[in-house]
């Protein structure tokens, strides 16, 4: 199963995340199938590749709860319905 989830990177206490599509059985920091965006929780900065995310969601990828919340804030699900 393909999951949309966060991949951690950065220094200690200065963490950032990449939003990636990965096989659900792969480890958290393993090689992703595709990188779909960026999330910085310290500044609440988010950059998303919306067309690629919509493609993955239409193919049946399941987002984690955190990624789902990020996508809801960016109104990605409204574009999926249209």
JORADA-V341009 format. One record per backbone hydrogen bond with DSSP energy under -1.0 kcal/mol. NH is the residue of the N-H (numbers start at 1). CO is the residue of the C=O. If there is no record, write none. Layout:
nh co
NH CO
NH CO
//
This chain:
nh co
3 22
4 62
5 20
7 18
9 16
14 11
16 9
17 39
18 7
19 37
20 5
21 34
22 3
24 1
26 23
30 27
33 21
34 21
36 19
37 19
38 47
39 17
40 45
44 40
45 40
47 38
49 36
50 48
53 49
54 50
55 51
56 52
57 53
58 54
59 55
60 57
61 56
62 2
64 4
68 64
69 65
70 66
71 67
72 68
73 69
74 70
75 72
76 71
80 76
81 77
82 78
//
